[in-house]
């Protein structure tokens, strides 16, 4: 719901009206969030308004699009200081991430926000032969990263970027701008980070830079 369409077949859980997918309105019945229109979520079988900061929640989708559910309350993304408690801290890399942390970095052993790690070099990318060359620091401790095969014809390997390195930093910066834009509220609650939603809050250059930084952060140079 909320995204452009040519026919109702293009829409999940709704119908195409005026060139946009529409779904059930406030107080109408629902089986899931996709049954409800933009600005709403499915609350115990009934479409209800998304919740505001500080309201009780059980899912990110209960909250307005610039908020997520942390420790049972709607919380602004990228708003929590170092040491703040989290419901979850996860990720595929040795340094974990949370959209709730100002730094985007978190400690999965304590489920708290932490300062972002960065490689101890003046600039990224950092060539490497093995992972011992990929130790990062956040001013409080160190963390050994990984030496990954680079996407180049020479077979040069590089240290995987940390959240404080340029690809992670710029991904986070642009994503923060996305969540802080009022235009994010035109997106459906389950589509808050979809490509279409990002295109509503970011211009073409920033959208390109976001995907470029995200790719480099996740896959390397």
MARMIVO-293109 format. One record per residue: x, y, z of N, C-alpha, C in turn. Coordinates in steps of 0.02 Angstrom, whole numbers. Layout:
+--------+--------+--------+--------+--------+--------+--------+--------+--------+
|     nu |     nv |     nw |    cau |    cav |    caw |     cu |     cv |     cw |
+--------+--------+--------+--------+--------+--------+--------+--------+--------+
|      X |      Y |      Z |      X |      Y |      Z |      X |      Y |      Z |
...
+--------+--------+--------+--------+--------+--------+--------+--------+--------+
This chain:
+--------+--------+--------+--------+--------+--------+--------+--------+--------+
|     nu |     nv |     nw |    cau |    cav |    caw |     cu |     cv |     cw |
+--------+--------+--------+--------+--------+--------+--------+--------+--------+
|     41 |    -61 |      0 |      0 |      0 |      0 |     43 |     64 |      0 |
|     18 |    114 |    -38 |     53 |    178 |    -41 |     98 |    187 |   -100 |
|    117 |    131 |   -133 |    163 |    135 |   -189 |    125 |    138 |   -256 |
|    157 |    164 |   -309 |    124 |    170 |   -374 |    104 |    102 |   -402 |
|     50 |    102 |   -441 |     26 |     40 |   -471 |     -8 |     54 |   -537 |
|    -13 |      1 |   -577 |    -49 |      5 |   -641 |   -115 |    -30 |   -637 |
|   -118 |    -80 |   -593 |   -180 |   -118 |   -582 |   -178 |   -148 |   -512 |
|   -234 |   -175 |   -490 |   -238 |   -204 |   -423 |   -193 |   -265 |   -416 |
|   -176 |   -296 |   -472 |   -131 |   -354 |   -469 |    -61 |   -334 |   -446 |
|    -45 |   -270 |   -452 |     21 |   -245 |   -430 |     25 |   -237 |   -354 |
|    -32 |   -238 |   -321 |    -36 |   -220 |   -250 |    -40 |   -281 |   -204 |
|     -3 |   -277 |   -150 |     -7 |   -329 |    -99 |    -59 |   -309 |    -47 |
|   -109 |   -351 |    -39 |   -159 |   -339 |     13 |   -203 |   -279 |      1 |
|   -210 |   -257 |    -61 |   -252 |   -198 |    -73 |   -274 |   -192 |   -145 |
|   -294 |   -132 |   -165 |   -317 |   -120 |   -233 |   -285 |    -57 |   -260 |
|   -284 |    -50 |   -325 |   -255 |      8 |   -358 |   -308 |     61 |   -370 |
|   -299 |    119 |   -339 |   -345 |    175 |   -347 |   -306 |    239 |   -360 |
|   -321 |    272 |   -415 |   -286 |    335 |   -430 |   -212 |    326 |   -441 |
|   -191 |    267 |   -462 |   -121 |    255 |   -476 |    -79 |    234 |   -417 |
|   -112 |    224 |   -358 |    -76 |    203 |   -298 |   -113 |    145 |   -264 |
|    -74 |    102 |   -233 |   -104 |     46 |   -197 |   -138 |     71 |   -133 |
|   -199 |     49 |   -123 |   -237 |     68 |    -63 |   -256 |      5 |    -25 |
|   -268 |     13 |     39 |   -288 |    -43 |     81 |   -341 |    -19 |    131 |
|   -355 |    -59 |    182 |   -408 |    -43 |    229 |   -392 |     20 |    270 |
|   -444 |     54 |    290 |   -438 |    117 |    327 |   -439 |    104 |    402 |
|   -433 |    158 |    441 |   -434 |    155 |    513 |   -497 |    120 |    539 |
|   -487 |     75 |    586 |   -541 |     37 |    620 |   -570 |    -20 |    579 |
|   -547 |    -28 |    516 |   -570 |    -85 |    477 |   -530 |   -147 |    496 |
|   -557 |   -205 |    480 |   -526 |   -268 |    501 |   -464 |   -285 |    460 |
|   -419 |   -324 |    489 |   -357 |   -344 |    455 |   -331 |   -409 |    483 |
|   -292 |   -443 |    441 |   -257 |   -503 |    463 |   -182 |   -491 |    471 |
|   -158 |   -436 |    442 |    -88 |   -418 |    445 |    -78 |   -346 |    424 |
|    -18 |   -320 |    431 |     -6 |   -250 |    416 |    -21 |   -231 |    344 |
|    -10 |   -278 |    297 |    -21 |   -263 |    227 |    -95 |   -254 |    210 |
|   -139 |   -272 |    256 |   -210 |   -260 |    246 |   -229 |   -188 |    262 |
|   -183 |   -152 |    293 |   -196 |    -83 |    315 |   -160 |    -32 |    272 |
|   -189 |     27 |    267 |   -162 |     80 |    224 |   -101 |    114 |    256 |
|    -70 |    159 |    219 |    -13 |    197 |    243 |    -31 |    234 |    307 |
|     15 |    234 |    356 |      3 |    268 |    420 |    -31 |    224 |    472 |
|    -47 |    163 |    452 |    -83 |    117 |    496 |    -44 |     53 |    505 |
|    -61 |     14 |    556 |    -36 |    -54 |    565 |    -93 |    -97 |    591 |
|    -86 |   -162 |    585 |   -138 |   -208 |    607 |   -130 |   -223 |    681 |
|   -176 |   -197 |    721 |   -174 |   -204 |    794 |   -229 |   -251 |    818 |
|   -211 |   -314 |    829 |   -259 |   -364 |    854 |   -320 |   -369 |    810 |
|   -309 |   -369 |    744 |   -364 |   -379 |    696 |   -399 |   -316 |    673 |
|   -374 |   -258 |    694 |   -404 |   -195 |    674 |   -350 |   -145 |    653 |
|   -361 |   -110 |    598 |   -313 |    -60 |    575 |   -312 |     -1 |    623 |
|   -253 |     17 |    648 |   -245 |     71 |    696 |   -189 |    117 |    674 |
|   -189 |    179 |    699 |   -136 |    226 |    683 |    -69 |    201 |    711 |
|    -15 |    210 |    673 |     51 |    194 |    698 |     66 |    236 |    760 |
|    104 |    208 |    805 |    114 |    239 |    871 |    170 |    291 |    871 |
|    168 |    335 |    920 |    216 |    390 |    927 |    273 |    371 |    973 |
|    324 |    412 |    975 |    382 |    400 |   1017 |    362 |    392 |   1091 |
|    387 |    339 |   1122 |    372 |    326 |   1192 |    312 |    281 |   1204 |
|    272 |    270 |   1152 |    214 |    225 |   1159 |    236 |    152 |   1164 |
|    196 |    111 |   1196 |    210 |     40 |   1202 |    204 |      6 |   1134 |
|    247 |    -43 |   1120 |    247 |    -77 |   1055 |    272 |   -148 |   1063 |
|    259 |   -189 |   1013 |    285 |   -257 |   1012 |    323 |   -271 |    948 |
|    321 |   -225 |    900 |    355 |   -233 |    836 |    374 |   -165 |    809 |
|    427 |   -162 |    768 |    446 |    -99 |    736 |    389 |    -71 |    695 |
|    349 |   -115 |    665 |    295 |    -93 |    621 |    237 |    -61 |    658 |
|    235 |    -69 |    724 |    184 |    -36 |    764 |    196 |     40 |    766 |
|    258 |     59 |    757 |    280 |    129 |    767 |    282 |    168 |    701 |
|    278 |    234 |    707 |    286 |    276 |    648 |    352 |    260 |    614 |
|    357 |    276 |    550 |    413 |    252 |    509 |    482 |    277 |    530 |
|    485 |    331 |    568 |    550 |    355 |    592 |    568 |    326 |    660 |
|    526 |    279 |    683 |    536 |    247 |    749 |    536 |    172 |    742 |
|    567 |    139 |    790 |    565 |     66 |    794 |    548 |     47 |    866 |
|    539 |    -18 |    877 |    520 |    -42 |    944 |    582 |    -67 |    980 |
|    602 |    -32 |   1032 |    659 |    -53 |   1073 |    637 |    -56 |   1146 |
|    648 |   -114 |   1177 |    630 |   -125 |   1247 |    557 |   -109 |   1260 |
|    514 |   -125 |   1209 |    442 |   -117 |   1218 |    416 |    -47 |   1208 |
|    458 |      1 |   1185 |    435 |     69 |   1174 |    458 |     94 |   1106 |
|    416 |    134 |   1073 |    434 |    163 |   1008 |    491 |    213 |   1019 |
|    545 |    202 |    984 |    608 |    239 |    995 |    634 |    265 |    928 |
|    658 |    326 |    927 |    685 |    355 |    865 |    748 |    318 |    844 |
|    754 |    306 |    779 |    814 |    275 |    752 |    874 |    323 |    760 |
|    932 |    293 |    772 |    996 |    330 |    781 |    992 |    382 |    837 |
|    956 |    366 |    891 |    947 |    414 |    945 |    981 |    394 |   1010 |
|   1004 |    332 |   1017 |   1029 |    308 |   1081 |   1104 |    317 |   1089 |
|   1125 |    341 |   1147 |   1195 |    353 |   1162 |   1232 |    288 |   1177 |
|   1298 |    293 |   1179 |   1339 |    236 |   1199 |   1319 |    212 |   1268 |
|   1313 |    146 |   1276 |   1294 |    117 |   1340 |   1219 |    106 |   1348 |
|   1179 |    133 |   1302 |   1106 |    123 |   1305 |   1089 |     50 |   1292 |
|   1037 |     26 |   1326 |   1016 |    -44 |   1319 |    974 |    -54 |   1256 |
|    980 |   -114 |   1228 |    945 |   -132 |   1167 |    907 |   -198 |   1176 |
|    852 |   -206 |   1140 |    818 |   -270 |   1137 |    861 |   -321 |   1100 |
|    893 |   -297 |   1047 |    932 |   -342 |   1004 |    991 |   -306 |    974 |
|   1046 |   -343 |    967 |   1107 |   -318 |    934 |   1131 |   -374 |    890 |
|   1128 |   -366 |    825 |   1143 |   -422 |    780 |   1177 |   -399 |    716 |
|   1198 |   -446 |    676 |   1231 |   -432 |    612 |   1275 |   -489 |    591 |
|   1296 |   -488 |    528 |   1337 |   -543 |    500 |   1411 |   -532 |    511 |
|   1432 |   -471 |    526 |   1503 |   -455 |    533 |   1522 |   -458 |    607 |
|   1587 |   -457 |    622 |   1609 |   -461 |    692 |   1585 |   -401 |    733 |
|   1580 |   -342 |    701 |   1550 |   -284 |    734 |   1476 |   -285 |    716 |
|   1434 |   -284 |    767 |   1361 |   -287 |    756 |   1332 |   -217 |    749 |
|   1271 |   -214 |    722 |   1239 |   -150 |    710 |   1170 |   -145 |    742 |
|   1151 |    -85 |    759 |   1082 |    -72 |    780 |   1061 |     -4 |    753 |
|   1003 |     -1 |    722 |    977 |     62 |    695 |    959 |    111 |    751 |
|    956 |     88 |    813 |    938 |    132 |    868 |    999 |    171 |    894 |
|   1059 |    146 |    883 |   1120 |    178 |    910 |   1143 |    236 |    867 |
|   1161 |    291 |    899 |   1189 |    349 |    862 |   1248 |    328 |    819 |
|   1287 |    281 |    844 |   1348 |    259 |    809 |   1334 |    205 |    758 |
|   1275 |    174 |    761 |   1256 |    117 |    720 |   1291 |     52 |    743 |
|   1333 |     58 |    794 |   1373 |      1 |    818 |   1348 |    -21 |    887 |
|   1348 |    -87 |    898 |   1325 |   -112 |    963 |   1365 |   -174 |    984 |
|   1363 |   -188 |   1049 |   1397 |   -246 |   1078 |   1345 |   -301 |   1090 |
|   1353 |   -357 |   1054 |   1302 |   -410 |   1059 |   1309 |   -452 |   1122 |
|   1363 |   -442 |   1160 |   1370 |   -479 |   1223 |   1331 |   -444 |   1279 |
|   1328 |   -378 |   1276 |   1292 |   -339 |   1327 |   1227 |   -309 |   1301 |
|   1215 |   -315 |   1235 |   1156 |   -283 |   1204 |   1153 |   -209 |   1220 |
|   1208 |   -174 |   1208 |   1212 |   -102 |   1220 |   1244 |    -68 |   1161 |
|   1229 |     -3 |   1153 |   1262 |     37 |   1101 |   1335 |     50 |   1121 |
|   1378 |     56 |   1072 |   1448 |     69 |   1084 |   1475 |    117 |   1030 |
|   1534 |    145 |   1042 |   1567 |    186 |    991 |   1584 |    143 |    931 |
|   1578 |    171 |    872 |   1592 |    133 |    810 |   1667 |    119 |    804 |
|   1682 |     59 |    780 |   1752 |     40 |    767 |   1772 |     67 |    698 |
|   1837 |     79 |    691 |   1865 |     96 |    625 |   1935 |     68 |    621 |
|   1957 |     53 |    561 |   2023 |     25 |    550 |   2076 |     77 |    568 |
|   2130 |     54 |    597 |   2182 |    100 |    621 |   2228 |    123 |    564 |
|   2197 |    152 |    514 |   2233 |    180 |    457 |   2204 |    248 |    441 |
|   2241 |    288 |    402 |   2218 |    355 |    387 |   2161 |    356 |    337 |
|   2155 |    303 |    298 |   2101 |    302 |    248 |   2081 |    231 |    232 |
|   2020 |    224 |    208 |   1993 |    160 |    185 |   1994 |    162 |    108 |
|   2007 |    107 |     73 |   2014 |     38 |     97 |   2085 |     21 |    120 |
|   2090 |    -33 |    160 |   2154 |    -55 |    184 |   2171 |   -124 |    155 |
|   2223 |   -129 |    112 |   2242 |   -195 |     85 |   2266 |   -240 |    141 |
|   2258 |   -305 |    133 |   2279 |   -352 |    185 |   2298 |   -419 |    154 |
|   2334 |   -459 |    194 |   2351 |   -528 |    176 |   2313 |   -576 |    221 |
|   2305 |   -558 |    284 |   2266 |   -599 |    331 |   2229 |   -555 |    380 |
|   2184 |   -584 |    419 |   2139 |   -546 |    463 |   2174 |   -511 |    520 |
|   2234 |   -534 |    538 |   2270 |   -501 |    593 |   2289 |   -430 |    575 |
|   2289 |   -414 |    510 |   2304 |   -346 |    487 |   2242 |   -301 |    488 |
|   2187 |   -329 |    509 |   2123 |   -293 |    505 |   2094 |   -277 |    573 |
|   2137 |   -261 |    620 |   2115 |   -243 |    687 |   2090 |   -171 |    689 |
|   2031 |   -161 |    716 |   2001 |    -94 |    721 |   1996 |    -73 |    794 |
|   1987 |     -8 |    804 |   1982 |     20 |    871 |   1922 |     67 |    874 |
|   1893 |     74 |    934 |   1841 |    124 |    945 |   1858 |    170 |   1003 |
|   1922 |    171 |   1022 |   1945 |    214 |   1076 |   1940 |    182 |   1144 |
|   1902 |    128 |   1148 |   1893 |     92 |   1211 |   1921 |     21 |   1209 |
|   1925 |     -5 |   1148 |   1950 |    -73 |   1140 |   1965 |    -86 |   1067 |
|   1987 |   -147 |   1053 |   2003 |   -166 |    984 |   1964 |   -228 |    964 |
|   1957 |   -237 |    899 |   1918 |   -292 |    872 |   1950 |   -314 |    806 |
|   1963 |   -380 |    801 |   1993 |   -406 |    739 |   1939 |   -419 |    688 |
|   1946 |   -389 |    630 |   1898 |   -398 |    576 |   1917 |   -456 |    531 |
|   1898 |   -450 |    468 |   1913 |   -503 |    419 |   1947 |   -474 |    358 |
|   1990 |   -515 |    328 |   2024 |   -497 |    266 |   1987 |   -532 |    210 |
|   1953 |   -494 |    168 |   1909 |   -523 |    117 |   1936 |   -511 |     47 |
|   1922 |   -558 |      4 |   1943 |   -552 |    -66 |   1909 |   -492 |    -98 |
|   1948 |   -448 |   -129 |   1921 |   -389 |   -160 |   1893 |   -403 |   -229 |
|   1849 |   -359 |   -252 |   1819 |   -367 |   -318 |   1863 |   -331 |   -369 |
|   1920 |   -362 |   -385 |   1967 |   -332 |   -432 |   2003 |   -387 |   -470 |
|   2031 |   -369 |   -527 |   2064 |   -419 |   -570 |   2132 |   -441 |   -542 |
|   2159 |   -403 |   -494 |   2224 |   -420 |   -466 |   2220 |   -470 |   -409 |
|   2161 |   -483 |   -384 |   2153 |   -529 |   -328 |   2175 |   -499 |   -262 |
|   2178 |   -433 |   -258 |   2198 |   -399 |   -196 |   2143 |   -405 |   -143 |
|   2162 |   -425 |    -83 |   2114 |   -430 |    -28 |   2115 |   -365 |     12 |
|   2058 |   -351 |     45 |   2051 |   -291 |     85 |   2016 |   -307 |    151 |
|   2031 |   -267 |    202 |   1996 |   -274 |    266 |   1923 |   -254 |    257 |
|   1878 |   -294 |    285 |   1807 |   -277 |    285 |   1798 |   -212 |    324 |
|   1756 |   -168 |    299 |   1745 |   -104 |    332 |   1707 |   -111 |    397 |
|   1723 |    -68 |    445 |   1686 |    -63 |    508 |   1638 |     -4 |    503 |
|   1594 |      2 |    552 |   1543 |     55 |    550 |   1573 |    125 |    548 |
|   1634 |    134 |    576 |   1666 |    199 |    577 |   1706 |    214 |    516 |
|   1716 |    165 |    472 |   1752 |    177 |    409 |   1705 |    209 |    358 |
|   1733 |    240 |    307 |   1693 |    281 |    262 |   1631 |    247 |    232 |
|   1634 |    184 |    209 |   1572 |    155 |    182 |   1517 |    148 |    234 |
|   1536 |    126 |    295 |   1487 |    120 |    349 |   1462 |    188 |    372 |
|   1508 |    235 |    379 |   1490 |    302 |    403 |   1441 |    335 |    356 |
|   1454 |    333 |    290 |   1410 |    367 |    242 |   1344 |    330 |    234 |
|   1345 |    263 |    238 |   1282 |    226 |    237 |   1237 |    248 |    294 |
|   1266 |    252 |    353 |   1229 |    272 |    413 |   1204 |    343 |    407 |
|   1247 |    389 |    382 |   1229 |    459 |    377 |   1170 |    470 |    330 |
|   1171 |    436 |    273 |   1116 |    444 |    225 |   1053 |    410 |    250 |
|   1060 |    352 |    282 |   1001 |    318 |    309 |    969 |    359 |    365 |
|   1010 |    393 |    404 |    985 |    437 |    457 |    945 |    494 |    426 |
|    969 |    522 |    371 |    932 |    575 |    337 |    865 |    549 |    312 |
|    865 |    487 |    288 |    803 |    456 |    264 |    752 |    451 |    321 |
|    773 |    427 |    379 |    726 |    419 |    434 |    703 |    486 |    463 |
|    745 |    538 |    457 |    727 |    603 |    484 |    684 |    645 |    437 |
|    674 |    621 |    376 |    634 |    658 |    327 |    559 |    647 |    341 |
|    520 |    701 |    337 |    448 |    695 |    346 |    416 |    654 |    290 |
|    450 |    650 |    233 |    423 |    613 |    175 |    420 |    538 |    187 |
|    455 |    514 |    239 |    453 |    442 |    253 |    383 |    419 |    274 |
|    342 |    466 |    297 |    276 |    447 |    320 |    228 |    432 |    263 |
|    248 |    443 |    199 |    206 |    424 |    143 |    215 |    350 |    126 |
|    262 |    317 |    161 |    277 |    246 |    148 |    237 |    201 |    196 |
|    222 |    142 |    173 |    189 |     93 |    216 |    237 |     71 |    271 |
|    210 |     52 |    327 |    251 |     34 |    385 |    301 |    -22 |    370 |
|    282 |    -70 |    327 |    327 |   -125 |    310 |    374 |   -109 |    253 |
|    368 |    -49 |    225 |    409 |    -30 |    167 |    454 |     30 |    184 |
|    467 |     42 |    248 |    504 |    102 |    270 |    575 |    105 |    244 |
|    604 |     47 |    225 |    672 |     48 |    197 |    673 |     20 |    126 |
|    615 |     17 |     94 |    612 |     -8 |     25 |    644 |     43 |    -23 |
|    662 |     20 |    -82 |    693 |     64 |   -131 |    647 |    121 |   -149 |
|    582 |    107 |   -155 |    534 |    160 |   -172 |    531 |    211 |   -116 |
|    529 |    188 |    -54 |    526 |    235 |      3 |    588 |    278 |      7 |
|    646 |    247 |     -3 |    709 |    286 |     -3 |    708 |    339 |    -58 |
|    677 |    324 |   -114 |    674 |    372 |   -169 |    628 |    431 |   -154 |
|    586 |    424 |   -103 |    541 |    479 |    -83 |    576 |    528 |    -37 |
|    629 |    506 |     -3 |    663 |    549 |     46 |    731 |    573 |     23 |
|    760 |    539 |    -27 |    827 |    555 |    -50 |    827 |    574 |   -124 |
|    868 |    623 |   -144 |    873 |    638 |   -215 |    914 |    583 |   -250 |
|    917 |    585 |   -316 |    949 |    532 |   -354 |   1022 |    523 |   -336 |
|   1057 |    578 |   -323 |   1128 |    573 |   -306 |   1138 |    538 |   -239 |
|   1099 |    558 |   -189 |   1106 |    528 |   -123 |   1083 |    455 |   -124 |
|   1033 |    440 |   -164 |   1010 |    370 |   -170 |   1066 |    327 |   -199 |
|   1099 |    353 |   -251 |   1156 |    317 |   -280 |   1212 |    309 |   -229 |
|   1227 |    363 |   -194 |   1281 |    360 |   -144 |   1265 |    311 |    -88 |
|   1202 |    308 |    -69 |   1182 |    261 |    -16 |   1195 |    189 |    -37 |
|   1170 |    171 |    -96 |   1179 |    102 |   -119 |   1252 |     86 |   -133 |
|   1290 |    135 |   -157 |   1361 |    124 |   -168 |   1398 |    113 |   -102 |
|   1384 |    154 |    -52 |   1415 |    147 |     14 |   1394 |     82 |     47 |
|   1330 |     66 |     42 |   1304 |      5 |     72 |   1338 |    -57 |     42 |
|   1345 |    -56 |    -25 |   1378 |   -112 |    -58 |   1450 |   -119 |    -36 |
|   1486 |    -63 |    -32 |   1557 |    -65 |    -10 |   1563 |    -86 |     63 |
|   1515 |    -66 |    103 |   1516 |    -84 |    174 |   1504 |   -160 |    183 |
|   1459 |   -187 |    144 |   1441 |   -257 |    151 |   1487 |   -304 |    111 |
|   1512 |   -279 |     54 |   1549 |   -324 |      9 |   1622 |   -305 |     -2 |
|   1642 |   -244 |     17 |   1711 |   -224 |      8 |   1723 |   -190 |    -59 |
|   1784 |   -164 |    -69 |   1800 |   -128 |   -131 |   1805 |   -174 |   -191 |
+--------+--------+--------+--------+--------+--------+--------+--------+--------+
